[in-house]
Amino acid sequence: MHYKVSIVIEKDEHGYYAYSPGLEGCQTQGDSLEEVKANIQEAVELYLETLSDEEKRDVFNKEISTMTLEVQVA
C-alpha cells in the first residue's frame, strides 16, 4: 500500500536533517540531500511497519500543512 507522508528537510553546517512531523520520533540525517532522502524513506517505511492498522489510520487522518511566512525584522 502507498501512503503520502510529510517530510521536513533542514540543512546546516553538519549536513542534512530530516523528520516527519506526523510520525513522532521518525528522523534521520545525512551528509548530502540524496543521502538524507534515502535515509528518511527507509526510516518512514520501517516506522510504518511497526504500526497496527488502527495506528496507521490515526496517523494518516492527521492534516499537516506547511507554508512559508515572510516577516520583517527591524
C-alpha positions as CSV (number, residue, x, y, z in Angstrom):
1,M,0.0,0.0,0.0
2,H,1.2,3.5,-0.8
3,Y,1.0,6.5,1.6
4,K,2.0,10.1,1.3
5,V,3.9,11.4,4.3
6,S,5.0,14.9,5.1
7,I,8.8,15.3,5.5
8,V,10.8,18.3,6.6
9,I,14.5,18.6,5.5
10,E,16.8,21.1,7.1
11,K,20.4,21.9,6.1
12,D,23.0,23.2,8.5
13,E,26.8,23.2,8.8
14,H,26.8,19.4,9.7
15,G,24.8,18.3,6.7
16,Y,21.1,17.5,6.4
17,Y,18.4,16.5,9.0
18,A,15.0,15.1,8.0
19,Y,12.0,14.3,10.0
20,S,8.3,13.5,9.6
21,P,6.1,15.8,11.7
22,G,3.3,13.2,11.6
23,L,5.4,10.3,12.7
24,E,6.7,11.1,16.2
25,G,10.4,10.3,16.6
26,C,10.9,9.4,12.9
27,Q,14.0,11.3,12.0
28,T,17.4,10.9,10.3
29,Q,20.4,12.7,9.0
30,G,22.8,12.6,6.0
31,D,25.8,14.3,4.5
32,S,24.0,15.1,1.2
33,L,20.5,15.8,0.2
34,E,20.4,12.4,-1.7
35,E,21.6,10.6,1.3
36,V,19.1,12.1,3.7
37,K,16.2,11.5,1.3
38,A,17.2,7.8,1.1
39,N,17.6,7.6,4.8
40,I,14.2,9.2,5.6
41,Q,12.5,6.9,3.1
42,E,13.9,3.9,4.9
43,A,13.1,5.4,8.3
44,V,9.4,6.0,7.3
45,E,9.0,2.6,5.8
46,L,10.4,0.9,8.9
47,Y,8.3,3.1,11.2
48,L,5.1,2.3,9.4
49,E,5.9,-1.4,9.6
50,T,5.7,-1.2,13.4
51,L,2.2,0.3,13.4
52,S,-1.1,-1.5,13.6
53,D,-3.8,-0.8,11.1
54,E,-5.6,1.3,13.6
55,E,-2.4,3.3,14.3
56,K,-1.9,3.8,10.6
57,R,-5.4,5.2,10.2
58,D,-4.8,7.6,13.1
59,V,-1.5,8.8,11.5
60,F,-3.0,9.3,8.1
61,N,-6.1,11.1,9.3
62,K,-3.9,14.0,10.6
63,E,-3.8,17.0,8.4
64,I,-0.4,18.7,8.2
65,S,0.1,21.9,6.3
66,T,3.4,23.7,5.6
67,M,3.8,27.3,4.5
68,T,6.4,30.0,4.0
69,L,5.9,33.1,6.1
70,E,7.6,36.4,5.2
71,V,8.4,38.6,8.2
72,Q,10.2,41.9,8.6
73,V,12.8,42.2,11.3
74,A,13.9,45.6,12.5
